[in-house]
Amino acid sequence: MSVEFLSDQQAAQCAAFNGAPSRAELERYFFLDDSDLEKVQAKRRSHNRLGFAVQLTSVRYLGRFMPDPRQVPAEVAEYLAEQLGIADASCLKEYGERDGTARTHAGEIQEAGGWRDFAEVRDELSNWLDARAWTTGDGPKSLFDAAAGWLRERRVLLPGASRLARLVGTVREAANNRLWDTLYGMLSTGQQAVLDSLLSVPPGARISELDRLRRGPVRISGPQMKWALERAQKIAAFGMGEVDVSAIPPRRLAELSRYGIDGKASLLKRHGDSRRLATLLATAVYLTSRAVDDALDLLEVLIATKLLARAERETAKEKLKTLPRVERASAKLAAAFQIVFDSTSEQVDTDTGEITPPEVETLEAMWERIEQVVPRHELAAAIAALFELTPPLDSDADEAWRSQLVTRFAVVRPFLKLLVTVVDFDATPEGLPILKALKSLPDLMGRKKVGPAEIDTGLLTGSWRRLVLSAPHLEPGTVDWKAYAFCVLEQLHRMLRRREVFAKNSSKWGDPRAKLLDGDAWEQAKPSVLASLGLPAGAGEHLAARAALLDGTYREVAARVPANSQIVFDDDGRLHFAALEPEPEPSSLRQLREAVEAMLPRVDLPEALLEVFSWTGADQAFTSVTGGEARLKDLHVTIAALLVAHSCNVGYTPVIGAADALKYGRLSHVDQTYLRLATYRAANATLIDCQASIPLAQAWGGGLVASVDGMRFVVPVPSVYARPNPKYFGRRGGATWLNMINDQAAGLGGKVVAGTPRDSLYVLDVLYDRDGGKRPEMIVTDTASYSDIVFGLLTLAGFAYAPQLADLPDQKMWRIDRTADYGAFQEAARGRVDLARIERHWEDILRIIGSIHTGAVRAYDVIRMLSRDGRPTPLGDAIAHYGRISKSLHILRLADEPGYRRQIKSQANLQEGRHSLARKLFHGRSGQLYQRYQDGMEDQIGALGLVLNALVLFNTRYMDAAVNQLRADGFDVRDEDVARLSPFVRHHINMLGRYSFQLPDLPGGLRPLRDPGAPDEE
């Protein structure tokens, strides 16, 4: 019987054998222990013993008794027969011929095994499902799977798929209604009217107020900054940020607000009062902080790129323009002074020691000589030019660009007053003077005279003091308040990035210290956090063990240096590695690779996606943002078409077709309603698990090694979420997809960040926010992801950090014992780890890593907080010292184990292979990302990551089948060659032009492999 969110095929496969179990599953579920054998041997005949064993073990595997035990896969019957000493497993067909035997045995097994009927726990399961649906908002398929797992854990016999699905649907619908009713009940009549007004279209406008307000800033300019602050002010004026929604699970509130952000106003209008107003409330609450986030994002990039960086660029250009004049003037002055020096100094004969008096005795004579070389009027002009073109002697290197910056006050004038009004700033003691000065700026603006007593002169560092207090145009006793405003803004920019100044009404730019676990919350979480991470409450013994490990490793590796041809030390004692020679490719590997790739079936990209959906059910993860059930026929076809459109960056046109599932209106509706980051991640988790189950992927690795690296995208449209970097983006801005892949070639997750920031700021967040798969143990990155603080945090979090250190000779190695003799490493190990410093801060270190581990705070914010202008805070320095122990151990292992270096290189190459496939896939619009907003970037890159995983899974499964076929045909297949096959091949997949969405019948689950010896057909 079909149920709404399960296809007929999926319903039939619930609690049933879908092919033969793997060897591991046979050993886990179908092995008969002594107790099992005792029960089985009590049966008299072979077929009864085998049938009883089938029922005894299959109920463990399926969670229910089979309607006909004789339909068990032959592999299961043979495995059980072998254990029972039954020579012919086919005797099973005689089991149950006498009515009641199989039923009697099932009752006996149920009673002896403590299996309960579903009716006994239905109410308990309903309560559990209700709590899960209320807190998580999981889709029906996810809840269905979770319910089946809950029943198995409690040894409850699974009911029919339809019965369980109906329960899930009923409970989920009740939870959704309760969510809407709860939020609706929080609103007064006036608030309801305010929210409903968001859906109306004002006179003369073409879009609703909601449509207008949910669009963030795009251009980087002063007027756009003013508009962003006015937007935040208007949203805050609705007062929805004051509604106490703390009783609503954050995830449910976020999902509801996402529907309000993405859904059409016309669609929202059609909902009932409770659902409509609940959605609008969640959206308004979200926008209250998001609008401030957007404004501060814009402020940060405006100051960094349009003000500071532009002033520096323009100053550099001006210096280049004046360079010829400066050079000529300097040359004339040098020539004149040389004459002064030569003609007025005593001359000493170096051979005789005889001293000759100066050549000229009077000033007139000296000037006469000078004017023979440089006329006096030219010399005066040269002096005047140098005074004009060069800064004063007491100036600093920043004065020129800061002077240029002051001329751009028109950029910041429109929004300065709004900035301090709309954003609820606060600060740490260090940032408090900056905040106080910022709030004073509106009172200074527009005044003709401002005195020194009205500003904080303590903030005037370097050339700002001259520009503010001693500018040439100033009247005595006044200051340049425009220069003072830019002095404050420059320091505000730095303090915001360090979170010394923060916004209380912002989620992204808030105070990370307030999010750290503290007080009772920390004391309650501490035991489980320490147990999970394997860290002690006291640092003494732990640090002593780390010190002993470092000391012992130094001595062991140093003892092997004479026999180690891979490393050398230069005259300064710095460590150098020999180049890592590429592994040779034996002819057997080349032949295997050619044969396997030639056997892969040719498919269009949508067909590959549809086939992967048929294997995994990943399309079921795409649930409606409205919370309703999917009632669209052939939804999986529409989803496949949209994934192609987004991942290939080609838009709708190439995938539009005559079928209802491929018409424009259907594509647009499903795109807005079903495709979002949460559903991409849920689908990805399914693909990751499926990839891990394939023997070929297991030959590549165990899923415990992962790498994190960035892939760059040019963003040619105006966007606050793109940053300049000429190396990667030319004259435009861009964004980086920081993504993680494990050694089984599965992409575990990723994050889109603006521009090209140091990857080290985000690595931990990517690791903790993966879509699925095993938690990796070893993390490979490039040098850009390295810092001592990151080394410390990753080690504390339980990861083995293995960055590629391109600048290895410049890396300082660290020791704890100053007096120890480490042989060849004596000079290289010139740094000293301060264990006492780590121990002093140990409790705060644990609180930091515990807060990251539990998700209370982002690692990005913590790392920013632990550094100040490139220098660590005392707590950051303690974490860095802890990280230096692991860093030194890492370098020593690199020096001692070529295989370790090769493993790191191989994982990095695997990531490069994935990026190469991604570039080939994301081919439309010259591979550029045409998304203005961060949400849009994340959604499109989420589609790209999902399709990459689907293609890798498609290739891996067919390559695995090809390897098995070649082995059966007697081909020389070596395990070491299999481990070096790549799943990133693409010649057999059509990614261009019009596509086929017709999935052929696959009786055996797979397409037929091509004949490797047949001629290649184009």
ABEGO torsion letter per residue (X at the ends): XBBAABBAAAAAABGBBBEBBBAAAAAAAABBBAAAAAAAAABABAAAAAAAAAAAAAAAAAGBBBABAAABBAAAAAAAAAAAGBABAAAAAABGABBGAAAAAAAAAAAAAGBBBAAAAAAAAAAAAAAAAAAAGBBAAAAAAAAAAAAAAAGBBBBBAAAAAAAAAAAAAAAAAAAAAAAAAABBAAAAAAAAAAABBBBGBABBAAAAAABBBABBBAAAAAAAAAAAAAAAAAGAAABBAAABBAAAAAAAAAAAAABBAAAAAABBAAAAAAAAAAAAAAAAAAAAAAAAAAAAAAAAAAAAAAAAAAAAAAAAAAAAAAAAAAAAAAAAAAAAAAAABBBBBAAAGBBBBBABABAAAAAAAAAAABBAAAAAAAAAAAAAABBBAABBAAAAAAAAAAAAAAAAAAAAAAAAAABBBBBBAAAAAAAAAAAAAAAABGBABBBAAABBAAABBEAAAAAAAABAABBBGBBBAAAAAAAAAAAAAAAAAAGABBBAABAAABBAAAABBBEAAAAAAAAAAAAAAGBBABAAAAAAAAAAAAAAAAAAAAAAAAABAABBBBAAGBBBBBBBBBBBBBAAAAAAAAAAAAABBBBBAAAAAAAAAAAAGAAAABBBAAGBBBABBGAAAAAAAAAAAAAAGAEAAAABBABAAABAAAAAAAAAAABBAAAAAAAAAAAAAAAAABAAAAAAEAGABBBBBBBBBBBABBBAABBBBAAAAEABBBBBBBBBBBAAGBBAEBBBBBEBBBAAAAAAAAAAABABEBBBABBBBBAAABBAAAAAAAAAAGBBBBBBBAAAAABBBBBABAABBAEAAAAABABBBBAAAAAAAAAAAAAAAAAAAAGABBAAAAAAAABBGGBBBAAAAAAAAAAAAAAAAAAAAAAABAAAAAAAAAAAAAAAAAAAAAAAABABGGGBBBBABAAAAAAAAAAAAAAAAAAAAAAAAAAAAAAAAAAAAGBBBBAAAAAABBAABAAABBABEBBBABBBBBAAGBBBBBBAABBBBX
